[in-house]
Amino acid sequence: MLTTLNTSYTDTRAADLAWALGREPLPALATLDLELAGAQLQLRLLGASHQVLLEEERGSCSETVACIAGSSSPLPLGVAKRVGDWEYEFAARVEVMSPRSFAGRAQELLALVSDHPHGLAGVFPGSPHAFTAMLAHYHEGQVHWRTWHAYPQDGQLVATRTRVGVRAPTAHPDRSEARLSPSRA
């Protein structure tokens, strides 16, 4: 689903993004409600980027990547946490591109997400390449989502990926701890 967001472009630099886990729902400009194998997922486009709300019989999870006033949690490169019975993994990267490459990549991502039944993209007024896009799927007992936050004025594209799923029982507890190490995110 592709929508035009009727708001000013509030997060104007990739460096302004912050990450938060467990925040209450923030006001959304556009939402997409999904059911993925019994899990209720809401993709939310904010005036200051994105929020994902996940509800499942084992609990809930909320991820926010946005310009958050007073936040002391800048956008990390990777996070691995245990959230109740779940493993939560998050990774982010910033791609810097030339204006021509940026425009091509923006068009490619918007086409991919807007035509996908589990995709939500919002374009901000003023530039067809200023957007936030989100895409979700379910695979092998885990919910995954990817997001893209575009900053055409700087040629920066922030890409994130998240995986949330039930911890798999392991025969070797030591390996379980190694698998959850933040350096692997």
Solvent accessible surface area in square Angstrom, and as a share of the most:
residue,aa,sasa,rsa
1,M,92,0.41
2,L,92,0.46
3,T,38,0.22
4,T,87,0.51
5,L,3,0.01
6,N,137,0.70
7,T,36,0.21
8,S,80,0.52
9,Y,48,0.18
10,T,73,0.43
11,D,3,0.02
12,T,63,0.37
13,R,127,0.46
14,A,8,0.06
15,A,78,0.61
16,D,56,0.29
17,L,4,0.02
18,A,7,0.06
19,W,26,0.09
20,A,17,0.13
21,L,48,0.24
22,G,56,0.54
23,R,91,0.33
24,E,136,0.61
25,P,76,0.48
26,L,48,0.24
27,P,120,0.75
28,A,36,0.28
29,L,79,0.39
30,A,15,0.12
31,T,52,0.30
32,L,32,0.16
33,D,101,0.52
34,L,18,0.09
35,E,115,0.51
36,L,10,0.05
37,A,77,0.59
38,G,47,0.45
39,A,3,0.02
40,Q,86,0.38
41,L,2,0.01
42,Q,39,0.18
43,L,0,0.00
44,R,25,0.09
45,L,0,0.00
46,L,6,0.03
47,G,18,0.17
48,A,21,0.17
49,S,0,0.00
50,H,0,0.00
51,Q,0,0.00
52,V,0,0.00
53,L,32,0.16
54,L,4,0.02
55,E,98,0.44
56,E,49,0.22
57,E,159,0.71
58,R,117,0.43
59,G,32,0.31
60,S,62,0.40
61,C,11,0.06
62,S,13,0.08
63,E,0,0.00
64,T,0,0.00
65,V,0,0.00
66,A,2,0.02
67,C,42,0.25
68,I,23,0.11
69,A,107,0.83
70,G,87,0.83
71,S,46,0.29
72,S,108,0.69
73,S,44,0.28
74,P,102,0.64
75,L,37,0.18
76,P,33,0.21
77,L,145,0.72
78,G,22,0.21
79,V,18,0.10
80,A,18,0.14
81,K,90,0.38
82,R,109,0.40
83,V,41,0.23
84,G,65,0.62
85,D,80,0.41
86,W,9,0.03
87,E,3,0.01
88,Y,0,0.00
89,E,31,0.14
90,F,0,0.00
91,A,12,0.09
92,A,10,0.08
93,R,115,0.42
94,V,74,0.42
95,E,39,0.18
96,V,107,0.61
97,M,38,0.17
98,S,58,0.38
99,P,117,0.74
100,R,213,0.78
101,S,59,0.38
102,F,7,0.03
103,A,27,0.21
104,G,39,0.37
105,R,65,0.24
106,A,2,0.02
107,Q,114,0.51
108,E,98,0.44
109,L,4,0.02
110,L,22,0.11
111,A,55,0.43
112,L,88,0.44
113,V,0,0.00
114,S,28,0.18
115,D,122,0.63
116,H,59,0.27
117,P,104,0.65
118,H,51,0.23
119,G,0,0.00
120,L,0,0.00
121,A,0,0.00
122,G,0,0.00
123,V,25,0.14
124,F,2,0.01
125,P,71,0.44
126,G,89,0.85
127,S,31,0.20
128,P,92,0.58
129,H,38,0.17
130,A,3,0.02
131,F,1,0.01
132,T,4,0.02
133,A,0,0.00
134,M,0,0.00
135,L,27,0.14
136,A,0,0.00
137,H,82,0.37
138,Y,85,0.32
139,H,96,0.43
140,E,146,0.66
141,G,39,0.38
142,Q,41,0.18
143,V,7,0.04
144,H,36,0.16
145,W,1,0.01
146,R,88,0.32
147,T,0,0.00
148,W,4,0.02
149,H,1,0.01
150,A,2,0.01
151,Y,2,0.01
152,P,38,0.24
153,Q,102,0.45
154,D,70,0.36
155,G,7,0.06
156,Q,45,0.20
157,L,2,0.01
158,V,0,0.00
159,A,1,0.01
160,T,2,0.01
161,R,112,0.41
162,T,4,0.02
163,R,36,0.13
164,V,3,0.02
165,G,4,0.04
166,V,57,0.33
167,R,85,0.31
168,A,59,0.46
169,P,135,0.85
170,T,58,0.34
171,A,93,0.72
172,H,93,0.42
173,P,99,0.62
174,D,122,0.63
175,R,158,0.58
176,S,15,0.10
177,E,106,0.48
178,A,61,0.47
179,R,81,0.30
180,L,18,0.09
181,S,36,0.23
182,P,86,0.54
183,S,104,0.67
184,R,170,0.62
185,A,28,0.22
